[in-house]
Amino acid sequence: MRLKFGFVAPASKAFGVVLPLVDQVLALPNPIDVWLPEDNAQNYGLVDGRVAEWRGRINNRILGQTVAARRPIPEGGQLRFSSPVQAAAAQLDLTGAAIGERSAITIAVKARIHAEQLGVDNQYFWGSSVAGAMSRIAYRFTNGTRYMRYQTNDNSFSMDVPLPAEWSGSIGVVVVISGLTLTMYLSNGSSNTRALTVPFNMQGLSVGNAVAAQAGNLRGYLGPFGIWTRAVTESERNMLLQWVA
């Protein structure tokens, strides 16, 4: 005798199927957008081999650059913002509506700085320096110490997460803000939490820099990159850290 049971699986469940990591990231709720670094027409609008548009895969938000010399180059699964010996670098600026003031936000990014440039201080991964709406993260190197820094409130607020002295230059960063609680997580397992003095607010956004319409200052590579208008859960955060590792 053989027994047979029937059931209806919830629409959100997939039994026996594990989605690829990138598909899980693309499925996270409340995205402003997710920018993937693979070199294809879905992700990039190229002009003479350089990225004039980095296209969001969900809402088609554009990170763009009109100045040819400031356009990054797709290379090795990321965007190259500078050569190993280049001082001035590329950058991209968000077009369309500003992110603005938010009660919650999650921003995830992966970057890799050239080994030759690890001694250069203040290399921005992303951010805005608009007065009254500053929000930015940078690699810092001061007095022989390496660390990631988040700044806001017109530079009067900062929070640091140390990097190892032997750091190779590659790191994933996930910033999670819920109300006035800021936490910055690094893909090497380090993190720090601090209370903000003002709500998150970002008018304008650049990647590879934190000042719009300027030459960038990230001396290396960047991508992937994603922004969500909520504080992700612990399991979602761990997934994002894996995505940017």
Backbone bond lengths (Angstrom), bond angles and torsions (degrees), N, CA, C in turn:
res aa  C-N    CA-C-N  psi(-1)  N-CA   C-N-CA  omega(-1)  CA-C   N-CA-C  phi
1 M - - - 1.453 - - 1.529 108.40 -
2 R 1.313 115.94 137.30 1.459 121.04 179.74 1.519 109.16 -121.82
3 L 1.332 115.35 125.93 1.450 121.12 177.79 1.513 110.01 -90.54
4 K 1.302 116.57 143.16 1.466 122.22 -179.44 1.523 109.15 -128.72
5 F 1.324 116.16 125.83 1.456 121.73 -179.88 1.519 108.57 -115.17
6 G 1.299 115.99 140.85 1.456 120.26 176.44 1.519 110.52 -120.46
7 F 1.337 116.02 146.55 1.454 120.37 176.13 1.514 108.17 -152.52
8 V 1.316 114.64 161.95 1.458 121.38 176.85 1.520 108.14 -109.95
9 A 1.314 116.70 120.21 1.460 120.83 179.89 1.514 109.85 -76.96
10 P 1.328 117.66 139.82 1.467 119.79 174.29 1.520 110.73 -57.29
11 A 1.332 116.05 148.87 1.459 120.33 -176.61 1.518 112.44 -60.37
12 S 1.345 117.31 -27.05 1.458 120.78 -176.56 1.522 112.99 -83.61
13 K 1.349 117.71 -3.76 1.450 120.82 -175.49 1.523 110.86 -107.11
14 A 1.346 114.52 142.81 1.460 120.35 175.82 1.520 107.09 -129.41
15 F 1.332 117.04 104.87 1.448 121.59 -174.94 1.530 109.36 -79.61
16 G 1.341 114.72 125.46 1.451 119.12 177.18 1.515 114.11 79.80
17 V 1.319 119.16 2.08 1.458 122.24 -178.97 1.524 108.62 -122.00
18 V 1.322 115.75 124.49 1.458 120.75 176.92 1.520 107.45 -109.50
19 L 1.324 116.07 118.74 1.459 120.08 -179.28 1.516 110.45 -68.91
20 P 1.327 117.72 144.01 1.463 119.91 172.70 1.521 110.28 -56.24
21 L 1.320 115.86 152.57 1.459 120.92 -175.78 1.524 111.59 -55.73
22 V 1.305 118.01 -44.44 1.464 120.00 -177.72 1.520 110.92 -63.74
23 D 1.324 118.18 -34.74 1.463 120.79 177.92 1.526 110.89 -68.87
24 Q 1.319 117.31 -35.12 1.461 120.30 175.88 1.529 110.62 -64.79
25 V 1.327 116.17 -40.08 1.466 120.07 177.95 1.524 110.20 -64.99
26 L 1.323 117.22 -44.17 1.464 121.06 -179.80 1.524 112.22 -64.47
27 A 1.327 116.70 -21.87 1.468 120.80 -178.98 1.528 113.34 -88.77
28 L 1.329 118.61 -5.18 1.464 120.04 179.97 1.528 110.56 -62.70
29 P 1.326 118.36 138.58 1.467 121.02 -178.44 1.533 112.82 -70.10
30 N 1.309 115.01 158.33 1.469 124.69 171.20 1.530 114.78 61.72
31 P 1.324 117.37 46.35 1.463 117.33 177.44 1.524 112.20 -82.42
32 I 1.332 116.65 139.56 1.461 118.40 159.56 1.513 107.02 -72.69
33 D 1.336 116.05 -47.17 1.459 121.10 167.42 1.517 110.23 178.96
34 V 1.326 113.87 168.99 1.464 122.87 177.63 1.515 107.55 -129.40
35 W 1.335 115.60 126.43 1.465 120.96 -178.64 1.523 108.54 -111.66
36 L 1.339 115.10 120.51 1.463 121.53 -177.97 1.528 109.81 -100.39
37 P 1.333 117.44 146.51 1.462 119.81 -172.26 1.520 115.87 -94.21
38 E 1.328 118.69 -3.55 1.462 119.38 -179.02 1.530 110.24 -63.85
39 D 1.314 116.13 141.41 1.462 122.34 -173.66 1.522 110.41 -81.75
40 N 1.346 116.49 92.42 1.461 121.18 174.38 1.522 109.35 -152.56
41 A 1.314 116.09 168.69 1.470 121.57 -173.91 1.518 112.78 -67.95
42 Q 1.340 117.96 -22.24 1.461 119.53 175.57 1.526 111.72 -67.50
43 N 1.325 116.07 -34.07 1.461 120.42 -174.06 1.526 113.62 -94.27
44 Y 1.337 117.22 -32.79 1.456 120.27 -171.09 1.519 112.71 -127.36
45 G 1.327 114.48 144.66 1.448 121.86 162.29 1.515 107.06 -107.07
46 L 1.326 116.91 108.55 1.459 122.11 -173.43 1.521 111.74 -98.16
47 V 1.320 116.00 144.77 1.456 123.83 170.49 1.525 106.72 -132.23
48 D 1.322 115.88 116.00 1.470 121.14 -178.01 1.523 112.12 54.32
49 G 1.341 115.81 39.27 1.452 121.16 175.79 1.516 115.21 80.93
50 R 1.332 117.60 0.78 1.459 121.55 179.50 1.528 110.12 -112.02
51 V 1.332 115.92 155.43 1.461 121.47 -174.42 1.524 110.00 -84.73
52 A 1.329 116.00 106.39 1.465 121.15 172.41 1.518 110.47 -85.18
53 E 1.337 116.92 -28.64 1.462 122.48 177.50 1.520 109.63 -139.77
54 W 1.328 115.14 128.82 1.468 121.55 168.90 1.514 105.39 -104.89
55 R 1.317 116.33 113.90 1.461 122.54 -167.87 1.524 111.54 -97.01
56 G 1.324 115.60 125.99 1.453 120.39 174.82 1.516 110.99 -64.95
57 R 1.321 116.37 140.04 1.459 120.50 -173.35 1.525 113.56 -85.50
58 I 1.318 118.98 -8.32 1.463 120.52 -178.29 1.521 110.87 -110.93
59 N 1.314 117.74 -54.09 1.465 122.07 -176.27 1.523 113.53 -110.27
60 N 1.331 116.20 7.54 1.461 121.88 178.76 1.532 112.26 56.88
61 R 1.333 116.82 32.74 1.460 119.74 172.53 1.524 108.36 -70.48
62 I 1.316 116.11 137.15 1.455 121.82 -172.85 1.523 110.70 -105.85
63 L 1.323 115.34 126.33 1.455 122.36 164.07 1.523 105.39 -98.98
64 G 1.331 116.95 110.54 1.458 120.10 -168.67 1.516 113.63 -124.64
65 Q 1.347 113.88 166.78 1.458 121.16 177.41 1.531 108.59 -150.13
66 T 1.339 116.13 123.52 1.465 121.05 -178.71 1.524 112.54 -91.89
67 V 1.333 117.71 -18.07 1.465 121.14 -179.19 1.531 108.86 -91.11
68 A 1.311 116.67 117.30 1.461 121.60 -172.54 1.524 112.72 -56.12
69 A 1.325 117.54 -42.17 1.460 120.95 -175.82 1.529 112.55 -69.44
70 R 1.343 117.48 -15.82 1.465 121.15 -178.77 1.527 112.78 -100.82
71 R 1.321 116.98 10.01 1.461 119.91 -179.37 1.528 110.80 -88.21
72 P 1.338 116.92 131.46 1.473 119.40 177.95 1.524 111.45 -72.30
73 I 1.330 115.70 170.74 1.463 123.01 -176.25 1.521 109.04 -121.99
74 P 1.344 119.05 129.44 1.466 120.13 173.87 1.526 109.72 -65.49
75 E 1.324 115.55 128.49 1.468 118.68 -177.46 1.521 109.78 -160.97
76 G 1.305 116.14 125.13 1.463 121.08 173.84 1.507 114.91 62.05
77 G 1.336 118.16 30.58 1.459 120.91 178.32 1.507 114.70 83.31
78 Q 1.346 118.20 8.99 1.459 122.61 174.03 1.527 108.67 -140.24
79 L 1.331 116.59 179.93 1.455 121.29 172.00 1.523 108.16 -97.64
80 R 1.323 116.41 126.96 1.462 119.97 177.38 1.521 108.84 -89.39
81 F 1.330 115.88 118.45 1.459 121.56 -177.44 1.528 112.44 -93.91
82 S 1.318 117.19 -15.08 1.458 120.55 174.80 1.516 108.65 -162.46
83 S 1.337 115.67 161.85 1.459 121.10 172.34 1.523 108.80 -82.85
84 P 1.340 117.90 169.55 1.460 119.31 -178.93 1.530 114.36 -60.40
85 V 1.326 117.95 -22.32 1.474 119.97 -176.75 1.522 112.27 -115.61
86 Q 1.321 116.91 10.69 1.463 121.08 -173.96 1.525 110.44 -89.95
87 A 1.324 116.58 132.46 1.465 120.49 178.35 1.527 110.52 -85.70
88 A 1.336 117.85 -61.54 1.470 121.01 175.29 1.520 109.09 -71.63
89 A 1.321 116.74 141.07 1.454 120.90 -173.60 1.523 110.87 -130.49
90 A 1.332 114.47 174.80 1.460 121.65 178.60 1.528 110.15 -81.71
91 Q 1.318 115.18 165.87 1.457 120.84 170.34 1.521 108.31 -159.52
92 L 1.337 115.74 161.85 1.453 123.03 176.76 1.525 108.24 -129.55
93 D 1.339 116.29 145.26 1.461 122.22 -179.91 1.525 110.22 -118.70
94 L 1.331 116.15 140.82 1.458 120.98 178.37 1.526 110.17 -70.79
95 T 1.319 116.03 129.89 1.458 121.09 176.00 1.530 109.34 -97.04
96 G 1.326 116.12 165.21 1.457 120.29 178.20 1.518 112.75 81.18
97 A 1.328 115.89 -155.30 1.460 121.75 -173.30 1.519 111.84 -63.18
98 A 1.326 115.93 141.98 1.460 121.52 176.04 1.526 110.48 -70.97
99 I 1.303 116.15 155.91 1.469 120.69 176.37 1.523 110.28 -67.91
100 G 1.334 116.69 -41.15 1.454 121.31 172.80 1.514 113.85 74.79
101 E 1.339 115.27 -161.98 1.461 121.35 -179.50 1.522 109.58 -83.70
102 R 1.323 115.46 133.53 1.468 121.41 -177.83 1.526 109.72 -136.65
103 S 1.323 115.50 143.55 1.458 119.73 176.05 1.520 111.25 -80.43
104 A 1.326 116.83 -17.70 1.460 121.39 177.60 1.521 108.69 -152.29
105 I 1.328 115.96 146.24 1.467 120.94 -179.40 1.523 107.96 -158.55
106 T 1.324 115.74 148.67 1.460 122.39 171.28 1.518 107.53 -132.94
107 I 1.324 117.05 130.49 1.461 122.05 179.79 1.525 107.86 -131.71
108 A 1.327 116.09 124.85 1.465 121.70 -178.03 1.523 109.59 -122.76
109 V 1.336 116.30 138.58 1.465 120.54 -178.70 1.528 109.74 -152.99
110 K 1.320 114.61 151.29 1.458 121.47 170.49 1.516 108.38 -119.24
111 A 1.331 116.42 137.24 1.459 120.85 177.42 1.523 109.37 -140.97
112 R 1.328 114.20 155.39 1.473 120.50 177.62 1.523 108.48 -140.85
113 I 1.320 116.20 117.77 1.457 122.18 -178.77 1.530 108.86 -93.05
114 H 1.326 115.85 138.52 1.458 120.07 177.15 1.527 110.46 -57.40
115 A 1.329 116.12 139.39 1.470 120.24 179.28 1.523 111.41 -55.73
116 E 1.335 116.16 -34.76 1.463 120.70 -178.74 1.527 112.62 -69.29
117 Q 1.348 116.92 -14.95 1.462 121.47 -174.05 1.526 113.26 -113.39
118 L 1.326 117.76 10.60 1.464 120.49 -177.98 1.523 112.63 -69.81
119 G 1.318 117.39 -16.61 1.455 120.44 177.26 1.513 114.07 -86.66
120 V 1.341 117.41 1.10 1.471 121.98 -179.81 1.521 109.32 -92.01
121 D 1.310 116.45 123.96 1.459 122.36 -177.38 1.531 111.62 -81.14
122 N 1.332 115.02 154.57 1.480 123.57 168.26 1.526 113.17 64.07
123 Q 1.330 115.97 60.38 1.460 122.30 175.76 1.534 108.14 -103.94
124 Y 1.339 115.91 113.25 1.461 120.91 -175.58 1.521 111.87 -81.75
125 F 1.343 115.53 134.07 1.458 121.58 172.92 1.530 109.99 -84.27
126 W 1.332 115.34 -49.83 1.465 121.10 177.06 1.522 108.67 -155.36
127 G 1.329 116.03 163.20 1.450 118.29 173.06 1.503 114.57 152.26
128 S 1.321 113.40 -178.48 1.458 123.46 175.58 1.517 107.94 -139.06
129 S 1.332 115.62 141.15 1.464 121.13 178.25 1.523 111.78 -113.92
130 V 1.338 117.07 19.47 1.459 121.40 179.84 1.530 109.34 -63.71
131 A 1.332 116.99 132.36 1.465 121.28 -179.59 1.522 110.92 -57.53
132 G 1.317 116.14 130.12 1.450 121.15 -179.52 1.509 114.56 83.53
133 A 1.333 117.31 -5.65 1.468 120.83 -178.64 1.521 110.19 -145.95
134 M 1.321 116.45 39.30 1.459 121.32 -179.85 1.518 110.68 -77.93
135 S 1.323 115.67 136.28 1.456 122.10 171.92 1.519 106.16 -159.47
136 R 1.343 117.92 120.55 1.463 119.08 -174.05 1.521 110.71 -162.41
137 I 1.336 115.61 153.71 1.457 121.13 173.82 1.518 108.83 -126.78
138 A 1.331 114.74 146.32 1.458 120.29 -177.48 1.518 110.13 -146.95
139 Y 1.335 115.27 152.56 1.452 122.12 166.61 1.515 107.60 -81.39
140 R 1.339 116.48 128.95 1.454 122.16 179.72 1.534 110.08 -118.20
141 F 1.319 114.94 145.96 1.458 121.72 176.04 1.521 107.76 -141.65
142 T 1.325 115.68 101.14 1.464 120.59 -177.33 1.523 109.90 -133.26
143 N 1.321 116.27 134.21 1.465 122.66 178.05 1.530 112.03 53.05
144 G 1.333 114.95 38.16 1.457 120.57 178.18 1.510 115.26 78.30
145 T 1.338 117.88 5.52 1.469 122.72 -177.74 1.518 110.40 -108.90
146 R 1.319 116.22 134.47 1.469 122.34 179.39 1.531 109.50 -105.83
147 Y 1.337 116.36 138.88 1.460 119.75 178.92 1.533 109.51 -163.95
148 M 1.339 115.06 160.27 1.456 122.27 171.09 1.521 107.53 -98.35
149 R 1.344 116.23 139.93 1.467 120.62 -178.52 1.522 110.53 -128.39
150 Y 1.336 115.05 134.05 1.464 122.38 169.89 1.520 108.10 -105.49
151 Q 1.339 116.99 134.11 1.457 122.07 179.35 1.519 110.49 -128.28
152 T 1.343 114.89 145.81 1.453 120.69 174.86 1.534 108.46 -154.35
153 N 1.329 115.91 -174.77 1.471 122.38 176.83 1.519 111.43 53.35
154 D 1.348 115.30 50.07 1.470 121.87 177.61 1.521 112.35 53.11
155 N 1.341 113.98 43.65 1.463 122.10 172.24 1.531 113.88 74.72
156 S 1.330 117.65 4.54 1.463 119.34 179.01 1.523 112.02 -85.71
157 F 1.340 116.94 -10.78 1.466 121.94 179.43 1.522 108.37 -123.31
158 S 1.326 115.81 132.35 1.463 119.57 173.91 1.522 109.34 -145.97
159 M 1.333 114.97 152.50 1.458 121.94 176.07 1.516 108.08 -139.81
160 D 1.338 116.53 134.66 1.452 121.70 -175.14 1.523 111.62 -115.32
161 V 1.347 115.14 149.36 1.460 122.25 169.24 1.524 106.98 -127.47
162 P 1.330 118.37 120.03 1.468 120.69 -175.85 1.518 112.91 -64.78
163 L 1.331 115.12 149.79 1.451 123.52 170.59 1.525 108.20 -113.65
164 P 1.328 117.85 150.70 1.466 119.34 -179.89 1.523 111.68 -64.71
165 A 1.326 116.55 151.20 1.464 121.13 179.01 1.520 111.02 -60.36
166 E 1.347 116.85 -31.55 1.466 121.30 -177.85 1.524 112.31 -94.09
167 W 1.336 117.64 16.86 1.462 122.35 -177.85 1.517 111.81 -53.02
168 S 1.340 116.66 135.68 1.466 122.04 -174.41 1.522 113.46 -85.27
169 G 1.349 117.83 -15.91 1.461 120.35 178.86 1.510 114.73 114.31
170 S 1.335 119.20 -9.50 1.468 122.25 -179.94 1.523 109.46 -105.53
171 I 1.351 115.91 131.62 1.468 119.75 -178.61 1.521 110.38 -155.26
172 G 1.320 115.74 145.66 1.452 121.95 169.01 1.516 108.83 -106.27
173 V 1.330 116.46 141.54 1.457 121.71 -177.88 1.524 108.94 -131.05
174 V 1.318 116.58 129.45 1.460 122.31 174.60 1.528 107.77 -122.78
175 V 1.323 116.19 116.82 1.457 122.60 176.66 1.528 108.42 -101.21
176 V 1.325 116.27 126.81 1.465 121.64 179.38 1.530 108.23 -124.16
177 I 1.326 116.06 124.30 1.460 121.54 177.57 1.523 108.66 -122.06
178 S 1.328 115.12 127.50 1.459 121.99 176.15 1.512 107.67 -129.76
179 G 1.325 116.73 109.70 1.456 119.56 -173.59 1.518 109.89 64.57
180 L 1.324 116.07 -119.93 1.465 120.89 177.73 1.532 112.01 -107.43
181 T 1.323 117.20 18.28 1.457 121.24 177.97 1.520 110.07 -103.56
182 L 1.313 115.84 119.38 1.462 123.27 179.23 1.516 109.55 -108.86
183 T 1.339 116.64 132.18 1.457 121.22 170.89 1.523 108.16 -132.49
184 M 1.326 115.50 132.54 1.462 121.05 174.68 1.529 108.26 -113.75
185 Y 1.338 115.14 122.32 1.455 122.79 -179.07 1.522 109.16 -109.54
186 L 1.324 116.47 137.14 1.460 121.73 174.88 1.526 109.55 -108.73
187 S 1.323 115.69 152.25 1.460 120.48 -176.93 1.527 112.58 -70.51
188 N 1.334 118.28 -9.59 1.469 120.52 175.38 1.527 112.51 -87.44
189 G 1.344 117.00 3.02 1.458 121.81 177.15 1.519 114.93 101.06
190 S 1.331 117.97 -9.46 1.464 121.35 179.26 1.525 110.81 -80.75
191 S 1.340 115.87 155.33 1.460 120.25 177.75 1.521 109.40 -161.08
192 N 1.320 115.12 168.04 1.456 121.20 174.45 1.520 108.02 -154.59
193 T 1.331 115.76 149.29 1.463 122.19 -179.25 1.524 108.90 -130.85
194 R 1.331 115.41 141.63 1.459 119.79 178.22 1.527 109.03 -154.95
195 A 1.307 116.31 152.52 1.463 121.54 177.02 1.527 109.30 -81.59
196 L 1.324 115.81 128.42 1.458 120.84 175.03 1.531 110.22 -73.02
197 T 1.322 115.86 156.17 1.464 120.71 176.89 1.525 112.12 -96.46
198 V 1.337 116.33 -17.80 1.464 122.27 177.21 1.521 108.08 -139.99
199 P 1.331 119.62 155.83 1.465 121.13 177.31 1.534 111.41 -63.58
200 F 1.322 114.79 155.24 1.466 120.29 175.69 1.524 109.82 -60.48
201 N 1.328 116.35 133.52 1.462 121.87 177.37 1.517 107.49 -152.87
202 M 1.324 116.73 127.04 1.461 119.83 179.59 1.526 109.52 -139.32
203 Q 1.313 115.56 111.12 1.451 122.94 176.60 1.531 107.34 -103.04
204 G 1.328 115.46 109.65 1.455 119.32 -172.14 1.516 109.76 88.13
205 L 1.310 115.82 154.32 1.463 121.57 178.43 1.519 108.51 -154.71
206 S 1.323 115.55 131.24 1.458 121.59 173.32 1.521 108.77 -122.30
207 V 1.324 117.05 149.42 1.463 121.79 169.30 1.526 107.45 -117.28
208 G 1.325 115.34 140.45 1.456 120.50 -172.24 1.504 111.97 84.46
209 N 1.329 116.72 2.91 1.453 123.39 178.98 1.527 107.35 -172.27
210 A 1.330 117.09 -179.08 1.463 121.17 175.01 1.514 111.05 -133.79
211 V 1.328 116.86 16.72 1.460 122.93 176.82 1.524 107.88 -131.23
212 A 1.318 116.70 122.92 1.462 120.61 -176.54 1.526 111.31 -67.82
213 A 1.336 114.73 152.46 1.467 122.78 172.43 1.521 112.98 58.48
214 Q 1.336 116.30 35.85 1.456 121.72 176.73 1.528 108.88 -130.94
215 A 1.332 115.55 164.28 1.464 118.70 169.27 1.521 108.88 -64.78
216 G 1.326 116.92 139.69 1.455 120.78 -178.47 1.511 112.29 -73.48
217 N 1.344 115.21 173.05 1.465 118.35 178.48 1.521 113.24 -134.65
218 L 1.340 117.72 12.20 1.464 120.93 173.95 1.523 108.00 -83.22
219 R 1.313 116.55 116.34 1.462 121.06 -174.47 1.522 109.45 -97.82
220 G 1.334 113.94 71.31 1.447 119.19 -178.61 1.515 111.97 171.21
221 Y 1.323 116.33 -136.82 1.460 123.82 -171.88 1.524 110.53 -122.00
222 L 1.344 115.26 157.45 1.465 120.61 177.08 1.519 109.72 -148.50
223 G 1.314 115.06 149.36 1.462 123.58 177.17 1.518 110.32 122.75
224 P 1.352 114.76 142.84 1.460 130.71 4.80 1.530 112.51 -77.60
225 F 1.366 113.88 178.47 1.458 121.36 -174.81 1.522 108.10 -152.73
226 G 1.334 116.93 137.10 1.458 119.51 179.65 1.520 112.16 -152.33
227 I 1.340 115.63 149.73 1.469 121.92 179.88 1.529 108.80 -135.27
228 W 1.344 115.29 133.99 1.467 121.29 177.81 1.525 108.68 -131.15
229 T 1.327 116.74 143.36 1.467 121.18 -176.24 1.531 111.55 -92.21
230 R 1.308 115.39 49.46 1.461 122.24 174.44 1.519 107.48 -162.96
231 A 1.314 115.35 164.14 1.459 120.96 173.89 1.523 108.00 -86.35
232 V 1.310 117.43 119.12 1.459 120.63 -177.15 1.526 110.19 -69.45
233 T 1.323 115.57 158.63 1.459 121.54 176.53 1.530 109.77 -74.39
234 E 1.313 116.17 170.88 1.469 120.02 179.70 1.526 111.31 -60.59
235 S 1.333 117.14 -44.39 1.467 119.40 -179.39 1.524 111.11 -66.73
236 E 1.329 117.03 -37.86 1.464 120.22 177.07 1.528 111.03 -66.52
237 R 1.322 116.28 -38.96 1.466 120.25 177.92 1.526 110.44 -62.78
238 N 1.311 117.10 -43.23 1.459 120.13 178.27 1.527 111.14 -62.06
239 M 1.322 115.98 -37.33 1.459 119.87 176.72 1.533 110.79 -64.40
240 L 1.327 116.67 -43.29 1.453 120.13 179.11 1.533 111.18 -65.02
241 L 1.317 117.31 -38.30 1.462 119.56 177.25 1.525 111.30 -64.13
242 Q 1.293 116.63 -35.33 1.464 119.77 174.45 1.525 110.58 -67.11
243 W 1.339 116.31 -39.15 1.469 121.63 -179.05 1.525 111.47 -63.70
244 V 1.323 117.66 -37.17 1.468 120.24 -176.74 1.526 112.86 -97.73
245 A 1.332 117.49 1.41 1.466 120.12 -177.96 1.532 111.05 -68.29
